Amino acid sequence: MFFENVTLLDDALASEILPAIETFPCPYDTEKTHSGVVRIVFPEFTCVCPKTGYPDFGSIHLCYLPDKFCLELKSWKLYLNSFRMIGAFHETVTFHLFEMLKSQLQPRWLFVAGDFYPRGNVDTTVVFETPGERPNGSDKLIPVLAPHCKSK
């Protein structure tokens, strides 16, 4: 029923059905300033549970300090929207986004969080960050990721 139109992430990557990510030259020199962090939040991310076929909803938080390239926002939006019928676990999709952005942007610093909303009262947040010192201003942009479930 649900699985008829679902493509697993590995199959989507192998068949190259995800749209291309575009970049543009960074307009400032982050090596000198160790600042200029970019934050992008995509609050309506959707993928599909590869076990059940049910939709998973979450928010993707991205913070990065560019080096030579910045992420073009329309291509990022289209890329994330293409996951609507992609089957992937929360950990898998968040790691994929982190590794893909690391490869495409080659940033000085990168933080990616997949903050997924509860299903069955289970709240999941997955975070990946490049090692090293956080750049100036990043502490003001990284969200405090609190559970969405109510507990006593």
Backbone torsions as a table, in degrees:
resi	resn	phi	psi	omega
1	MET	NA	-69.2	-178.6
2	PHE	-75.0	-29.9	-171.8
3	PHE	-78.2	-7.8	-177.4
4	GLU	-58.8	-37.5	-176.3
5	ASN	-109.5	9.1	-177.3
6	VAL	-92.4	134.8	174.4
7	THR	-113.7	128.7	177.5
8	LEU	-70.1	150.4	-175.1
9	LEU	-56.5	-45.0	179.5
10	ASP	-59.4	-39.5	178.3
11	ASP	-68.8	-38.5	178.2
12	ALA	-63.6	-40.5	179.1
13	LEU	-69.2	-40.6	-179.7
14	ALA	-66.1	-36.5	-179.1
15	SER	-91.3	1.0	176.1
16	GLU	54.5	45.3	179.8
17	ILE	-90.4	-10.7	177.8
18	LEU	-78.1	141.6	-179.3
19	PRO	-67.9	160.5	-179.2
20	ALA	-74.6	146.5	172.7
21	ILE	-91.6	133.3	179.2
22	GLU	-108.2	151.9	177.3
23	THR	-130.1	169.3	172.0
24	PHE	-143.0	158.2	-177.6
25	PRO	-61.6	136.2	177.7
26	CYS	-65.0	128.8	-175.4
27	PRO	-82.0	2.8	-179.8
28	TYR	-142.6	163.4	-175.9
29	ASP	-96.2	98.4	-177.3
30	THR	-75.9	-17.4	177.9
31	GLU	-65.8	-38.0	-179.8
32	LYS	-75.9	-40.4	-173.5
33	THR	-91.8	-22.2	-172.5
34	HIS	49.6	33.8	-178.4
35	SER	-146.8	-179.5	-177.2
36	GLY	97.7	33.0	-178.9
37	VAL	-66.2	138.2	178.4
38	VAL	-106.8	132.3	174.9
39	ARG	-117.3	132.0	176.3
40	ILE	-131.2	127.1	178.5
41	VAL	-118.4	130.2	177.3
42	PHE	-116.5	93.8	-169.1
43	PRO	-79.6	-4.1	-175.8
44	GLU	-125.6	46.8	178.9
45	PHE	-75.0	138.8	178.2
46	THR	-135.6	132.4	168.1
47	CYS	-137.5	-171.4	-175.7
48	VAL	-125.6	137.7	175.6
49	CYS	-65.0	124.1	-178.7
50	PRO	-72.4	-12.1	178.4
51	LYS	-88.0	-44.8	-172.7
52	THR	-106.8	-23.4	-174.8
53	GLY	83.3	0.1	179.0
54	TYR	-78.9	151.0	-179.8
55	PRO	-72.3	144.7	173.0
56	ASP	-114.2	135.0	-178.8
57	PHE	-117.7	142.3	178.9
58	GLY	-163.9	-176.4	178.3
59	SER	-122.9	132.2	177.6
60	ILE	-103.6	121.5	179.0
61	HIS	-108.4	128.4	-179.0
62	LEU	-128.9	127.2	171.4
63	CYS	-130.9	135.2	178.3
64	TYR	-151.9	152.3	172.1
65	LEU	-104.6	110.3	-176.6
66	PRO	-64.6	159.5	167.9
67	ASP	-111.6	-86.9	-179.9
68	LYS	-97.9	-22.7	-172.4
69	PHE	-128.3	149.1	171.9
70	CYS	-115.3	156.3	-179.0
71	LEU	-83.7	127.8	177.4
72	GLU	-79.0	124.3	-168.3
73	LEU	-67.4	-38.7	-179.3
74	LYS	-64.2	-42.4	179.5
75	SER	-65.5	-35.3	177.5
76	TRP	-64.8	-44.2	178.6
77	LYS	-61.4	-45.5	179.9
78	LEU	-65.8	-37.3	178.6
79	TYR	-62.7	-49.3	-179.4
80	LEU	-66.4	-37.7	178.1
81	ASN	-65.0	-24.8	-178.8
82	SER	-70.7	-10.1	179.6
83	PHE	-82.0	-0.7	-175.7
84	ARG	-52.7	-36.1	179.3
85	MET	-120.2	28.0	177.7
86	ILE	-100.8	128.5	178.3
87	GLY	-87.5	117.5	179.8
88	ALA	-158.4	140.5	173.5
89	PHE	-69.0	157.0	-179.6
90	HIS	-54.9	-45.9	-178.8
91	GLU	-63.9	-40.6	-177.6
92	THR	-66.1	-47.9	-176.7
93	VAL	-69.0	-37.8	179.0
94	THR	-67.2	-42.5	177.2
95	PHE	-63.7	-41.4	177.7
96	HIS	-58.8	-47.5	-179.7
97	LEU	-61.5	-42.6	178.9
98	PHE	-60.9	-50.5	-178.1
99	GLU	-66.1	-39.8	179.4
100	MET	-64.7	-43.5	179.2
101	LEU	-67.2	-39.4	176.7
102	LYS	-58.7	-42.2	-179.1
103	SER	-70.9	-46.8	-175.9
104	GLN	-71.7	-43.8	-174.5
105	LEU	-91.2	-30.5	-173.0
106	GLN	48.2	55.6	-175.6
107	PRO	-74.7	163.9	174.4
108	ARG	-71.2	-31.5	179.2
109	TRP	-153.4	145.7	-176.6
110	LEU	-146.2	137.2	176.2
111	PHE	-133.6	125.7	176.8
112	VAL	-131.4	129.7	176.7
113	ALA	-127.1	132.0	170.3
114	GLY	-104.2	108.6	-176.7
115	ASP	-107.1	98.4	-172.1
116	PHE	-95.1	142.6	-178.1
117	TYR	-79.8	151.1	-174.6
118	PRO	-62.0	143.1	166.9
119	ARG	-136.8	124.0	-174.1
120	GLY	68.1	28.4	179.3
121	ASN	63.7	25.2	176.5
122	VAL	-110.9	120.7	-177.7
123	ASP	-105.3	129.0	-177.2
124	THR	-127.9	131.6	171.8
125	THR	-131.9	130.8	-179.3
126	VAL	-122.7	129.4	-176.3
127	VAL	-127.3	134.8	171.5
128	PHE	-128.0	140.5	-179.4
129	GLU	-146.9	139.4	175.9
130	THR	-68.4	150.5	-179.3
131	PRO	-71.5	166.0	177.1
132	GLY	106.5	179.3	-178.1
133	GLU	-70.7	137.9	175.7
134	ARG	-72.1	141.6	-179.5
135	PRO	-72.0	162.5	177.9
136	ASN	-56.7	133.3	176.3
137	GLY	90.7	-15.0	-176.1
138	SER	-65.4	-32.3	-179.5
139	ASP	-63.5	-23.8	178.5
140	LYS	-81.2	-16.8	-174.2
141	LEU	-105.9	-25.7	-178.4
142	ILE	-75.2	124.0	-176.3
143	PRO	-75.0	153.1	169.1
144	VAL	-82.3	114.5	-174.8
145	LEU	-94.4	95.4	-177.8
146	ALA	-95.6	152.0	178.8
147	PRO	-58.6	148.6	176.8
148	HIS	-90.7	-17.0	179.5
149	CYS	-79.4	147.3	175.5
150	LYS	-90.3	131.8	176.7
151	SER	-129.5	161.0	-177.9
152	LYS	-98.6	NA	NA
